[in-house]
Amino acid sequence: MEITAEWRLQGYDIGQVPALQLADAGLDDRFWMTAKVPGCVHSTLMERNLITDPYFGHNDINCRWIENKEWWYRTKFQLDEVLQKQEKLELFFEGLDTFATVFINGLEVGKTANMHRGYFFDITRVVKSGKNTIAVKFDPLSLHHKDKALMQWSSYTKERPWIRKAAMNYGWDWGPRMVTTGIWGKVHLLRTVQARFDSVFAQSLSSSSQQASVQVSVDIKRFSSKQDFVVQTKLIDVEGHIVAESTNPVQDKRTTCLLNVTNPSLWWTHDLGEPYLYQLEVVLLANDVPVDQYSHSFGIRSIELQVQDDLGNDAFAFLLNGVKLFAKGSNWIPVDHFIGSAPDKRYTDLIELAVDSHMNMLRVWAGGIYEKDVFYKECDRLGVLVWQDFAFANALFPDFNADFMENVRQEAIYNIKRLRKFTSLALWCGNNEIDWLYDMKSADGDITCPFYGETIYHELLPELLGELDTSRPYWPSSPYGGNDANDPNVGDRHNWQVWHGSVYPRKIGEKTMLDYSIEGVTFKNYKKDDTLFSSEFGMHASANRYTLEKYIPEGQFYWGSTEMAYRNKDTNHQKGILLMEGFTGIPSNIEEYMSYSMLTQAEGLKYGIEHYRRNKIRTSGSLIWQHNDSWPGTSWSLIDYELLPKASFYYARKFYHPLLLTIDYGPESPIVLWAVNDRLDAYQGNVELAIYHMDGTLIKRQEVAAKVTANSAVRLGEWEENELLGDIPAEEVVVKLSAEQWDCFDNYYYLRDYRLLRLPESSLVAHWNGEQGTLHVQANDAVARMINIQIAQGNVRMSDNFFDLLPGESKSIVITQADGFPLAIDTIRVNALNARAVNLD
Ligand code: BMA
């Protein structure tokens, strides 16, 4: 039973009122504020108007006092009947942030010290029939790390290595410091007769389209040593038919059931097939009487990580049901700084958007949390693989301390058991960037101590996974493998040459180098990267206008304002300017900043990802840094905090489409035409490469009869620029790729950087069709570059945005508001980089 009763919340100075007084069942808490659970102190204070929105302006700084207080939550629950002799009552917290002391009816039942795990308390002996009081005290973090030695390295703050809490709470390079506290997960009462399930874990031992063998391992927590228990297991298909079942006696605390399924429907990512889910039903019986039941979806599939291909070459590729796939996706950070109060819908929205942009993998990044169940449920349902980091990011961790290691061990056990039941989970990864940066920082002399934390990723985690989940691969860190850990020839790689200007190649032990120049940070450097798997790379882009205007104080919405700068938490703001300087030119006002940064990010990612995809088979994945934002800032995200996609998101829909037409080009290089096919069907037909003058005149049309086998990248033709352009300057043309008989997007290219183009003025006509919910846009006079439809509203979905049209071409865009609000049609504004904003006609 989930406790959904109202909670009360109050803050005190440390020790201001004795704990026993505040925990006392008789305390009159009527004058405390009411609080939602799950939630956090910040969001409660905000709802009660006791603080102003911490995301607005500099308000986050005004809220820092929250982290120095002691916070108390209280509620009551009713127990109608007295517990029988054979019964147990447990209180289960899914998430406590972070140092909590739990009291029942004034009696302390235990303490917690880890945000990243759930806690069970046996409260059988302290409850009574009638009303019972739960009180939870949260300590300020400082009490728990003030006596601990600082680690030599811990990015963004020195406080965090000893504390098992989401690292990003202390601030990161895309978000401010907001140290949350409170009950961030659901709270349950478990009333058990004799025994309950501790864990149910189903895994496919073997699977093919003819036969699958599914093993269900069941662990129980027994409160009676004498009773015999039996487990009944059923696997049910979507029509409700039982496809396999088994009944097994429990030996001590454990049993294993085997289910054989003939002609199973396999679980696939949405791009390769159907994410088919069976329902697994498990019942625990004592003397034929059910004492616990479990129900969860389950997909039959195999997942492998190939680190060497059939020819013995190094590889880093996921094999789903034996199919080597190209992982297309992004890196996931917490959906909100206030993790506990973020609604489940936000998860659904963000994962639906991932699918919408043809992503098949999301990486849950180490500096956030082990995500809520809803995240994995949605990935299972929608067919998106999950790369799961353990929560260790960019720091040394005190693995020499026994208490710390026991805390980490319990955290890992809890999360492995919680998450292993999800079909979408494809990989466990030990940490973010720690092995790589330890070496770099040691080489630079910034770290002189041993690699503290090493035993977690290289001993503890693999050992625990060996016991608890061998059904999916483990990778010690990201990036990892080779010389150095960011080697393109071994393992995965983070490409931070682009944006952060890091200089490569580099070998273990060599000093690090940064190149803050246009050439150093440019996205053109992606083409030098023939990595096996690019698990992080990206560039900043502005949030959408609606999002910025909502959170920026009046008079500050201009390029160069203090408040605009405050949105950007990255070190060295020059990097973004350098990128734009090289590609679009430096913006001179906020309009230009929004569109230039969005264009640079979108074109930069397109440039890199199309390169990675052409390199398919050697390169097997690209995960963009980063999918989402946890507050309204300026970052690498594709989707801003108000769930409004940036230009890069709409570009992703095209460059991540399973069937891609692409050219490799450059001022000094020939134009090489490619088709990339991630699907398991072959394609045959004509591919057209057409060169237009910006004014719409056709200069040349080239048709190629193409054959693209399943799961391959094929080079279709090569031409020197002047063969196609004649004497028309490259600055004046647009290239359009299309294949009429194929289900793929047209693709547009400009052969020179945006700042060099001779782009004439275009004009737009826009018409809203209320019945169909579509906006019809047409371009005239010249190609319209990056047509942008803006609506002053959050969570608006469009079938396309930030697209190009040749003169005379038009497009109908379906527009909806994903929270069900009426569309703010009167705020629609349509413009392009080279076309003035138009009102609807
Ligand atoms: C990598 C990530 C994050 C960071 C991003 C952008 O280091 O793992 O830590 O936010 O790059 O700098």
Residues whose N, C-alpha, C, O or C-beta is under 5 A from the ligand:
A	BS01	BMA	D173 N432
